[in-house]
């Protein structure tokens, strides 16, 4: 199975490039706008990812009000684009609080050159998959209940479970019930690593009785928030 990545910019992606891709996938031979040999097509699955632009990121930053004679100078601009963007405005772009309701996260995306913008949903779930390099093998979505559950493999070979939840819909008790339904306890041997957003009170250690061998099993739990922010903003 062949895989490839195309990168394009501009509105003509929707009007020109995407229709061309669909046509060539359907048939390699066309005449007068109609396919002449449908059997020459190639089975395809497309996935479209829209990346925010540098300008969109700047539009979503909230700069603190700083009065200084330097800000209007070249040195002041270097300070704003360096220290202020990297340190003082980080939480205005993405903060731990945004993970409390991760399916509602939005950014203001520019709609024209005059500076007008509208809020658009941003897929934190998909972004995290790319950040950690997760090859997704199965996805279960139940947004009515308030969760997305993904299983897959990391580049290290570790079998991984990633659970995203709306923390207002799924609190401690609801999460505990879901984990029981999924048999997600230190006894499980299916996953090497489990990622979970929000606070929780799930047990991560299980000390078995001596009659069972007297061993200690660990459920490797990691919070999504610190890993997401670290990989999102790492400079290297």
TORMIFI-888350 format. One line per field, with one value per atom (N, C-alpha, C): atom name; x, y, z; residue number from 1. Coordinates in steps of 0.05 Angstrom, whole numbers, plus 32768, in hexadecimal, padded with zeros to 4 digits. Example, Ala and Ser with C-alpha at 12.3 -4.5 7.8 and 13.67 -1.06 7.14 Angstrom:
residues 2
at = (N,CA,C,N,CA,C)
east = (8108,80F6,8108,8101,8111,8102)
north = (7F8E,7FA6,7FBE,7FD3,7FEB,8001)
up = (809C,809C,809C,808E,808F,809D)
i = (1,1,1,2,2,2)
***
This chain:
residues 236
at = (N,CA,C,N,CA,C,N,CA,C,N,CA,C,N,CA,C,N,CA,C,N,CA,C,N,CA,C,N,CA,C,N,CA,C,N,CA,C,N,CA,C,N,CA,C,N,CA,C,N,CA,C,N,CA,C,N,CA,C,N,CA,C,N,CA,C,N,CA,C,N,CA,C,N,CA,C,N,CA,C,N,CA,C,N,CA,C,N,CA,C,N,CA,C,N,CA,C,N,CA,C,N,CA,C,N,CA,C,N,CA,C,N,CA,C,N,CA,C,N,CA,C,N,CA,C,N,CA,C,N,CA,C,N,CA,C,N,CA,C,N,CA,C,N,CA,C,N,CA,C,N,CA,C,N,CA,C,N,CA,C,N,CA,C,N,CA,C,N,CA,C,N,CA,C,N,CA,C,N,CA,C,N,CA,C,N,CA,C,N,CA,C,N,CA,C,N,CA,C,N,CA,C,N,CA,C,N,CA,C,N,CA,C,N,CA,C,N,CA,C,N,CA,C,N,CA,C,N,CA,C,N,CA,C,N,CA,C,N,CA,C,N,CA,C,N,CA,C,N,CA,C,N,CA,C,N,CA,C,N,CA,C,N,CA,C,N,CA,C,N,CA,C,N,CA,C,N,CA,C,N,CA,C,N,CA,C,N,CA,C,N,CA,C,N,CA,C,N,CA,C,N,CA,C,N,CA,C,N,CA,C,N,CA,C,N,CA,C,N,CA,C,N,CA,C,N,CA,C,N,CA,C,N,CA,C,N,CA,C,N,CA,C,N,CA,C,N,CA,C,N,CA,C,N,CA,C,N,CA,C,N,CA,C,N,CA,C,N,CA,C,N,CA,C,N,CA,C,N,CA,C,N,CA,C,N,CA,C,N,CA,C,N,CA,C,N,CA,C,N,CA,C,N,CA,C,N,CA,C,N,CA,C,N,CA,C,N,CA,C,N,CA,C,N,CA,C,N,CA,C,N,CA,C,N,CA,C,N,CA,C,N,CA,C,N,CA,C,N,CA,C,N,CA,C,N,CA,C,N,CA,C,N,CA,C,N,CA,C,N,CA,C,N,CA,C,N,CA,C,N,CA,C,N,CA,C,N,CA,C,N,CA,C,N,CA,C,N,CA,C,N,CA,C,N,CA,C,N,CA,C,N,CA,C,N,CA,C,N,CA,C,N,CA,C,N,CA,C,N,CA,C,N,CA,C,N,CA,C,N,CA,C,N,CA,C,N,CA,C,N,CA,C,N,CA,C,N,CA,C,N,CA,C,N,CA,C,N,CA,C,N,CA,C,N,CA,C,N,CA,C,N,CA,C,N,CA,C,N,CA,C,N,CA,C,N,CA,C,N,CA,C,N,CA,C,N,CA,C,N,CA,C,N,CA,C,N,CA,C,N,CA,C,N,CA,C,N,CA,C,N,CA,C,N,CA,C,N,CA,C,N,CA,C,N,CA,C,N,CA,C,N,CA,C,N,CA,C,N,CA,C,N,CA,C,N,CA,C,N,CA,C,N,CA,C,N,CA,C,N,CA,C,N,CA,C,N,CA,C,N,CA,C,N,CA,C,N,CA,C,N,CA,C,N,CA,C,N,CA,C,N,CA,C,N,CA,C,N,CA,C,N,CA,C,N,CA,C,N,CA,C,N,CA,C,N,CA,C,N,CA,C,N,CA,C,N,CA,C,N,CA,C,N,CA,C,N,CA,C,N,CA,C,N,CA,C,N,CA,C,N,CA,C,N,CA,C,N,CA,C,N,CA,C,N,CA,C,N,CA,C,N,CA,C,N,CA,C,N,CA,C,N,CA,C,N,CA,C,N,CA,C,N,CA,C,N,CA,C,N,CA,C,N,CA,C)
east = (8011,8000,8012,800E,801E,8013,8025,801D,802C,801F,802D,8020,802F,8026,8028,8013,8013,800F,801E,801C,8015,8001,7FF7,7FED,7FEB,7FE0,7FCE,7FBB,7FA9,7F8F,7F7B,7F5F,7F5D,7F71,7F6F,7F72,7F7A,7F7A,7F5E,7F4A,7F2F,7F23,7F2B,7F1F,7F2E,7F48,7F58,7F65,7F75,7F86,7F75,7F62,7F53,7F42,7F34,7F25,7F38,7F50,7F62,7F6A,7F70,7F77,7F61,7F48,7F32,7F2E,7F33,7F30,7F44,7F5E,7F73,7F71,7F65,7F61,7F4B,7F37,7F20,7F27,7F36,7F3E,7F56,7F68,7F80,7F7B,7F64,7F5E,7F44,7F45,7F2E,7F2D,7F14,7F10,7EF7,7EF9,7EE2,7ED5,7EE6,7EDB,7ECE,7ED1,7EC5,7EDB,7ED9,7EEC,7EE7,7EFD,7EFA,7F02,7F0F,7F17,7F17,7F00,7EFD,7F0E,7F16,7F26,7F43,7F4A,7F66,7F69,7F54,7F55,7F65,7F6C,7F7B,7F6C,7F69,7F5B,7F69,7F5B,7F67,7F58,7F67,7F5A,7F68,7F59,7F65,7F61,7F74,7F72,7F7C,7F6B,7F72,7F78,7F8F,7F98,7F9C,7F8F,7F92,7FA3,7FB9,7FCC,7FC7,7FC8,7FC5,7FDE,7FDA,7FF0,7FFE,8015,8024,8013,8004,7FF3,7FDC,7FD1,7FBC,7FC5,7FDE,7FE9,7FEC,7FF7,7FFA,7FE0,7FCB,7FB1,7FA5,7FAD,7FA2,7FB3,7FC9,7FD9,7FCF,7FD0,7FC8,7FE0,7FEA,8002,7FFC,800C,8007,800D,8000,8005,801F,8032,804C,8052,8058,8060,807E,8089,80A6,80AD,80C2,80CC,80D9,80DF,80EC,80DA,80C0,80AE,80AA,80AE,80AB,80C4,80DA,80F3,80F7,810D,8114,811A,8127,812C,8112,80FF,80E5,80D6,80D8,80CB,80D7,80F2,8100,80F7,80F3,80EA,80CE,80BC,80A0,809F,80AE,80AE,80BF,80CF,80E0,80D5,80DC,80D5,80B7,80A8,808C,807C,8082,8073,807A,8092,809A,8092,8092,808E,8074,8070,805A,803F,803E,8024,801E,802F,802A,800F,8006,7FEC,7FD5,7FD9,7FC3,7FBD,7FD0,7FCD,7FC2,7FCD,7FC4,7FCD,7FBB,7FC1,7FB4,7FBB,7FB0,7F92,7F87,7F6A,7F5C,7F69,7F5C,7F57,7F64,7F61,7F4A,7F3D,7F26,7F0F,7F0B,7EF7,7F05,7F15,7F27,7F18,7EFF,7EF1,7EE5,7EE7,7EDC,7EF2,7F0B,7F21,7F1F,7F23,7F21,7F38,7F3F,7F51,7F43,7F4A,7F3F,7F50,7F43,7F51,7F49,7F5D,7F58,7F47,7F34,7F23,7F29,7F37,7F3F,7F58,7F62,7F7B,7F78,7F5F,7F5A,7F5D,7F61,7F64,7F4C,7F36,7F1E,7F23,7F17,7F1C,7F02,7F00,7EEA,7EF5,7EE8,7EF2,7EED,7F01,7EFF,7F09,7EFB,7F04,7F1F,7F2F,7F49,7F4A,7F53,7F53,7F6C,7F68,7F7E,7F85,7F71,7F75,7F88,7F83,7F93,7FAF,7FB0,7FCA,7FDC,7FD0,7FE0,7FEA,7FDA,7FE3,7FFC,7FFD,8015,802D,8027,803D,804B,803D,8049,8050,8048,804E,803D,8024,8013,8008,800C,7FFE,7FE4,7FCE,7FB4,7FAA,7FA2,7F97,7F79,7F6F,7F52,7F49,7F32,7F28,7F0A,7F03,7EE8,7EDF,7ECA,7EC1,7EA5,7EA1,7E86,7E85,7E81,7E82,7E69,7E54,7E3C,7E42,7E50,7E59,7E70,7E81,7E97,7EB3,7EB8,7ED3,7EDB,7EF5,7F01,7F17,7F16,7F29,7F38,7F52,7F63,7F77,7F7C,7F92,7FA5,7FBE,7FD2,7FED,8001,801D,802F,8041,8054,806C,807D,8095,80A7,80A5,80B5,80AA,8093,8087,8073,8070,805E,8041,8031,8014,8009,7FF9,7FF1,7FD3,7FC7,7FAB,7FAA,7F9B,7F98,7F7A,7F74,7F58,7F55,7F44,7F3D,7F21,7F1C,7F01,7EFA,7EE0,7ED5,7ED2,7EE3,7EE4,7ECB,7EBA,7EA0,7E8C,7E8F,7E7C,7E86,7EA1,7EAC,7EBF,7EB4,7EC4,7ED1,7ED8,7EE6,7ED5,7EBB,7EAA,7EA5,7E9E,7E99,7EB1,7EC9,7EE1,7EE8,7EE3,7EE8,7ED6,7EBD,7EAA,7EB3,7EBB,7EC5,7EDD,7EF0,7F08,7F01,7EED,7EE4,7ED9,7EC9,7EBE,7ED4,7EE9,7EFF,7F14,7F10,7F23,7F3E,7F3E,7F56,7F60,7F6F,7F7A,7F97,7FA5,7FC1,7FC4,7FAE,7FB0,7FB1,7FA8,7FA6,7FC2,7FC5,7FDE,7FDE,7FC8,7FC4,7FD4,7FD7,7FE4,7FFD,8012,802B,8029,8018,8017,7FFB,7FF2,7FD7,7FD9,7FCE,7FCC,7FB0,7FAD,7F93,7F93,7F7F,7F7F,7F6F,7F75,7F66,7F6F,7F66,7F6D,7F5D,7F68,7F5A,7F64,7F56,7F5F,7F61,7F6A,7F6D,7F85,7F83,7F9A,7FAE,7FC7,7FDC,7FEE,7FEB,7FFA,7FE8,7FF0,7FE1,7FF5,7FF4,8005,7FF4,7FFC,7FED,7FF4,7FE2,7FE7,7FFC,8008,801D,8014,7FFB,7FF1,7FEF,7FEE,7FED,8009,801D,8038,8046,8038,8044,8051,8047,8054,8045,8052,8046,8044,802C,8027,8021,802A,8026,8017,8003,7FF6,8003,8011,8021,800E,8006,7FF4,8004,7FFE,800A,7FF4,7FF7,7FE4,7FEB,7FD7,7FDB,7FE6,7FDC,7FE2,8000,8010,802C,803B,8034,8042,803B,8021,8018,8026,8026,8032,8050,805D,807A,8082,8073,807A,8070,805B,8050,8063,8070,8080,809E,80A6,80C3,80D1,80E8,80F7,8108,810F,8120,810F)
north = (7FE8,8000,8019,802A,8042,8058,8068,807F,8097,80AE,80C7,80DE,80F4,810D,8124,8133,814B,8163,8178,8191,81A7,81B6,81CB,81E2,81F9,8210,8220,822E,823E,8230,8240,8237,8223,8224,8213,81F5,81F0,81D4,81C7,81D6,81CC,81CD,81E1,81E4,81D6,81D1,81C6,81AB,81AC,8194,817C,8180,816A,815D,816C,815F,814F,815A,814B,8130,8131,8118,8103,810D,80FA,80EE,80FF,80F6,80E1,80E6,80D3,80BA,80BB,80A3,8092,80A0,8092,8085,8093,8088,8097,8089,8095,80A0,8099,80A2,80B1,80CA,80DB,80E8,80ED,80FC,810C,8125,8138,8138,8136,8137,811D,8107,80EE,80D8,80C6,80B0,809C,8093,8080,8064,8061,8047,8046,803F,8040,802B,8016,8001,800A,8022,802B,803C,803E,804D,803F,804D,8042,8047,8032,8035,8049,805C,8072,8078,8080,808C,80A6,80BC,80D6,80E0,80ED,80FA,8116,812A,8146,8152,815F,816D,818A,819B,81B8,81C3,81CF,81D9,81F7,8200,821C,822B,8243,8253,8262,826D,827D,8295,82A1,82B8,82AF,8298,828E,828B,8280,827D,8298,82AB,82C6,82D3,82CE,82DA,82CE,82B7,82AA,82AF,82BD,82C3,82DC,82DC,82F3,82FF,8314,8321,8331,832F,8340,835D,836E,838B,8393,839B,83A3,83BE,83D1,83EC,83EE,83F3,83F5,8405,8415,8425,8414,83FA,83E9,83DB,83D9,83C8,83D3,83EC,83F6,83F4,83EA,83E8,83CC,83C9,83AE,839B,83A5,8395,838C,839F,8398,8383,8384,8370,8354,8354,833B,832F,8341,8338,832C,8339,832F,8314,8312,82F9,82E3,82EA,82D6,82CF,82DF,82D8,82D8,82ED,82EF,82D9,82D2,82BD,82A2,829E,8284,827F,8293,8290,829C,82B5,82C3,82BE,82B4,82B0,8292,8280,8264,825B,8262,8259,8265,827A,8285,8275,8265,8254,8239,822D,8213,820F,8209,8206,81ED,81E5,81CD,81CE,81E7,81EA,81E2,81E4,81DD,81BF,81AF,8192,8188,819B,8193,818B,819A,8193,8193,817E,817E,817E,8176,8174,818F,81A3,81BE,81D2,81CA,81DD,81EA,8205,8214,8228,822F,8245,8258,8272,8286,8285,827D,827A,8291,829D,82B4,82AC,82BD,82B8,82C9,82DF,82F0,8300,830F,831E,8336,833E,8356,8351,8338,8331,8325,8322,8315,82F8,82ED,82D1,82C5,82AB,829C,8284,827C,8265,824B,823A,8220,820B,81F3,81DE,81D3,81CC,81C1,81A5,8191,8175,8170,8172,816C,814F,813E,8121,8119,8122,811C,8128,8140,814D,813D,8133,8124,810A,80FD,80E5,80EA,8100,8107,810E,811C,8125,810D,80F8,80E1,80CB,80CF,80BC,80A3,80A5,808E,8084,806B,805E,8052,8060,8058,803F,802C,8013,8010,801E,801D,8036,8041,8059,8055,805D,805B,8077,8082,809D,809C,80A7,80AA,80C6,80DA,80F6,80FC,80ED,80F1,80EA,80D4,80CD,80DF,80E6,80F9,80ED,80DA,80D0,80C7,80C6,80BA,80A7,808E,807A,8070,8071,8069,8054,8040,802D,802D,8028,8028,8021,8027,8020,8039,803D,8053,804A,805D,8056,8043,8043,8031,8015,8011,7FF6,7FF1,8005,8002,8003,7FEF,7FF0,8005,8017,802F,8034,803C,8044,8062,8071,808E,8094,809F,80A5,80C3,80CF,80EB,80EC,80FE,8101,811D,8123,813C,813A,8149,8146,814F,815F,8167,8151,8140,8129,8110,810D,80F5,80FD,80FC,8102,80E9,80E9,80D2,80B9,80BB,80A3,8098,80AA,80A0,8094,80A0,8095,8079,8077,805D,8047,804E,803B,8033,8047,8041,802E,8034,8023,8007,8003,7FE8,7FDA,7FE9,7FDD,7FD5,7FE5,7FDF,7FCC,7FC4,7FB3,7FC0,7FDA,7FEA,7FEB,7FD8,7FD6,7FCE,7FCF,7FC6,7FA8,7F99,7F7D,7F79,7F8E,7F8A,7F88,7F7A,7F76,7F7F,7F8C,7F93,7FAB,7FBF,7FD8,7FDB,7FE6,7FED,8008,8019,8035,8040,8050,805C,807A,8089,80A6,80AE,80C2,80CB,80E9,80F8,8114,8119,812F,8136,8127,8131,8124,810A,80F8,80DE,80D1,80BD,80AE,8090,808A,806E,8062,804A,803C,8035,8039,8032,801B,8014,7FFE,7FE8,7FCF,7FB9,7FA6,7FA4,7F91,7F78,7F62,7F4A,7F3B,7F2B,7F1C,7F07,7EFE,7EEA,7ED1,7EC9,7EB0,7EB3,7ECC,7ED1,7ED6,7ED3,7ED7,7EEE,7EFF,7F15,7F2A,7F2D,7F40,7F5B,7F6F,7F89,7F90,7F96,7F9E,7FBC,7FC8,7FE4,7FEA,7FFD,8007,8022,8023,803B,8050,8063,8078,8092,80A1,80BB,80CF,80E7,80FC,8108,810D,8118,8134,8145,8161,8168,815E,8166,815C,8144,8139,8148,8150,815F,817A,8189,81A3,81A2,818E,818B,8187,8175,816F,8185,8193,81A8,81C0,81C6,81DE,81D9,81C0,81BB,81C9,81D3,81E3,81D2,81B9,81A8,8193)
up = (8000,8000,8000,7FEC,7FEA,7FFC,8007,8017,800D,800E,8006,8014,8015,8022,800F,800C,7FFB,800D,8008,8017,8004,800A,7FF8,8009,7FFE,800C,7FF9,8004,7FF4,7FEF,7FE7,7FE3,7FCB,7FB9,7FA2,7FA9,7FC2,7FCA,7FC7,7FD0,7FCF,7FB2,7FA3,7F88,7F72,7F75,7F60,7F68,7F7D,7F83,7F8C,7F9F,7FA9,7F92,7F81,7F6B,7F59,7F54,7F43,7F4F,7F69,7F77,7F76,7F79,7F78,7F5C,7F48,7F2C,7F25,7F2C,7F24,7F35,7F4D,7F5D,7F51,7F46,7F3A,7F1F,7F0F,7EF5,7EEA,7EDD,7ED2,7EB6,7EAA,7E8F,7E8E,7E83,7E81,7E65,7E5D,7E43,7E45,7E3F,7E40,7E5B,7E70,7E8B,7E96,7E86,7E8F,7E8F,7EA3,7EA3,7E8D,7E7F,7E69,7E71,7E88,7E91,7EAF,7EBB,7ED8,7EE6,7ED8,7EE4,7EE9,7EDF,7EE3,7EFC,7F0B,7F24,7F3A,7F4E,7F65,7F7F,7F8E,7FA8,7FBA,7FC4,7FD4,7FED,8001,8019,801F,801F,8024,8040,804B,8065,8062,8069,8066,8081,8083,809B,8095,80A3,809F,80B6,80B0,80C4,80C7,80E0,80E4,80DB,80D1,80C7,80DE,80D7,80EB,80F3,80E0,80E7,80F9,80F5,8106,8123,8126,8140,814E,813F,814B,8153,8143,8149,8162,816A,8182,819B,8198,81AF,81BD,81D7,81E7,81F5,81E8,81F3,820C,8221,8238,8232,8240,823C,824A,8239,8244,8239,824B,8243,8243,822C,822B,8212,8215,81FE,81E9,81F0,81DE,81CA,81D1,81C1,81A5,81A0,8185,8175,8180,8172,8168,8159,814F,8166,817B,8193,81A0,81A1,81AD,819E,8183,8173,8177,8179,817F,819A,81AD,81C8,81C6,81B7,81B5,81A6,8190,8181,818D,81A0,81AE,81C9,81DD,81F8,81FD,81F4,81FA,81EC,81D3,81C5,81D1,81D9,81E3,81FF,8210,822D,8236,8232,823E,8231,8219,820B,8207,8212,820C,8215,822D,8237,8227,8218,8209,81EF,81E7,81CF,81D6,81EB,81F4,8211,8223,823F,8249,8261,826D,826F,8273,8276,825D,8245,822C,822A,823A,8238,8249,8258,8269,8258,8241,822D,8212,820C,81F5,81DA,81D9,81C0,81B8,81C9,81C4,81BE,81BB,81B8,819C,819C,8183,8181,8168,8162,814F,8151,813E,8124,810E,80F5,80E2,80D6,80C4,80AC,80A5,808E,8076,807B,8064,806C,8059,805E,806F,8075,8086,80A4,80AB,80C7,80D4,80C6,80D1,80D5,80EA,80F1,80FD,80FC,8108,8117,812D,813C,812D,812E,8121,8135,8135,8147,813F,8153,814F,815B,814C,8155,8166,8180,8193,8193,818F,818F,8178,8160,8149,814C,8157,815B,816D,8183,8196,818A,8179,816C,815C,814E,813F,8151,8166,8178,8185,818C,8199,8184,816B,8157,8158,8161,8165,814A,8144,812E,8138,8131,813B,812E,813E,8134,8138,814C,8151,815F,8158,8164,816B,8183,818C,8196,818A,8192,819C,81B4,81BF,81CC,81BB,81C5,81D5,81D1,81E2,81FF,8203,821E,8226,8213,8218,8217,8205,8203,81E7,81E2,81CB,81D4,81CB,81D4,81BB,81BC,81A6,81AF,819F,81A4,818D,8192,817D,8187,8177,817D,817A,818E,818C,817C,8173,8165,8175,818F,81A0,81A0,8193,8193,81AA,81BB,81D2,81CA,81D2,81CE,81E0,81D5,81E4,81E1,81F8,81F9,8200,81F0,81F5,81FA,8211,8218,821C,820B,820E,8219,822B,8236,823C,823A,8243,8261,826F,828C,829A,828D,8298,8297,8282,827F,828D,828D,8299,82B0,82C8,82E0,82EA,8304,8310,830F,8317,8318,82FD,82E9,82CE,82C1,82C7,82BC,82C8,82E1,82EE,82E3,82DD,82D1,82B5,82A5,828A,828B,829D,829E,82A7,82B7,82BF,82A6,8296,827E,826A,826A,8257,8264,827D,828B,828D,8291,8293,82B0,82B8,82D4,82D2,82E8,82E7,82E0,82E1,82D9,82BA,82AC,828E,8283,826D,8260,8242,823B,821F,8217,8229,8222,8233,8226,8234,8241,8235,823D,8239,824C,824A,824E,823B,823E,8244,8256,825F,8265,825C,8263,827C,828A,82A2,82BB,82D2,82EC,82EE,82FD,8301,831B,8323,833B,8336,831D,8315,8323,832D,8339,8323,8329,8315,831F,8338,8343,834E,834C,8357,8364,837E,838C,8391,8384,8387,83A0,83AA,83C2,83BD,83D3,83D1,83C3,83C8,83BB,839D,8394,8377,836B,837B,8372,837E,838C,839B,8389,8371,835E,835F,8355,8352,8335,832C,8310,830F,82F9,82F6,82DD,82DF,82C7,82C1,82AB,82A4,8299,82AB,82A4,829F,828A,8286,827F,828A,8283,8268,8258,823E,823E,8251,8250,8250,8264,8263,824B,8242,822A,8211,820F,81F7,81F7,820D,820D,8209,8215,8211,81F4,81E7,81CB,81B8,81C0,81AF,81AE,81C5,81C6,81C9,81C6,81C8,81B0,81B6,81A2,8190,8199,8189,817A)
i = (1,1,1,2,2,2,3,3,3,4,4,4,5,5,5,6,6,6,7,7,7,8,8,8,9,9,9,10,10,10,11,11,11,12,12,12,13,13,13,14,14,14,15,15,15,16,16,16,17,17,17,18,18,18,19,19,19,20,20,20,21,21,21,22,22,22,23,23,23,24,24,24,25,25,25,26,26,26,27,27,27,28,28,28,29,29,29,30,30,30,31,31,31,32,32,32,33,33,33,34,34,34,35,35,35,36,36,36,37,37,37,38,38,38,39,39,39,40,40,40,41,41,41,42,42,42,43,43,43,44,44,44,45,45,45,46,46,46,47,47,47,48,48,48,49,49,49,50,50,50,51,51,51,52,52,52,53,53,53,54,54,54,55,55,55,56,56,56,57,57,57,58,58,58,59,59,59,60,60,60,61,61,61,62,62,62,63,63,63,64,64,64,65,65,65,66,66,66,67,67,67,68,68,68,69,69,69,70,70,70,71,71,71,72,72,72,73,73,73,74,74,74,75,75,75,76,76,76,77,77,77,78,78,78,79,79,79,80,80,80,81,81,81,82,82,82,83,83,83,84,84,84,85,85,85,86,86,86,87,87,87,88,88,88,89,89,89,90,90,90,91,91,91,92,92,92,93,93,93,94,94,94,95,95,95,96,96,96,97,97,97,98,98,98,99,99,99,100,100,100,101,101,101,102,102,102,103,103,103,104,104,104,105,105,105,106,106,106,107,107,107,108,108,108,109,109,109,110,110,110,111,111,111,112,112,112,113,113,113,114,114,114,115,115,115,116,116,116,117,117,117,118,118,118,119,119,119,120,120,120,121,121,121,122,122,122,123,123,123,124,124,124,125,125,125,126,126,126,127,127,127,128,128,128,129,129,129,130,130,130,131,131,131,132,132,132,133,133,133,134,134,134,135,135,135,136,136,136,137,137,137,138,138,138,139,139,139,140,140,140,141,141,141,142,142,142,143,143,143,144,144,144,145,145,145,146,146,146,147,147,147,148,148,148,149,149,149,150,150,150,151,151,151,152,152,152,153,153,153,154,154,154,155,155,155,156,156,156,157,157,157,158,158,158,159,159,159,160,160,160,161,161,161,162,162,162,163,163,163,164,164,164,165,165,165,166,166,166,167,167,167,168,168,168,169,169,169,170,170,170,171,171,171,172,172,172,173,173,173,174,174,174,175,175,175,176,176,176,177,177,177,178,178,178,179,179,179,180,180,180,181,181,181,182,182,182,183,183,183,184,184,184,185,185,185,186,186,186,187,187,187,188,188,188,189,189,189,190,190,190,191,191,191,192,192,192,193,193,193,194,194,194,195,195,195,196,196,196,197,197,197,198,198,198,199,199,199,200,200,200,201,201,201,202,202,202,203,203,203,204,204,204,205,205,205,206,206,206,207,207,207,208,208,208,209,209,209,210,210,210,211,211,211,212,212,212,213,213,213,214,214,214,215,215,215,216,216,216,217,217,217,218,218,218,219,219,219,220,220,220,221,221,221,222,222,222,223,223,223,224,224,224,225,225,225,226,226,226,227,227,227,228,228,228,229,229,229,230,230,230,231,231,231,232,232,232,233,233,233,234,234,234,235,235,235,236,236,236)
***
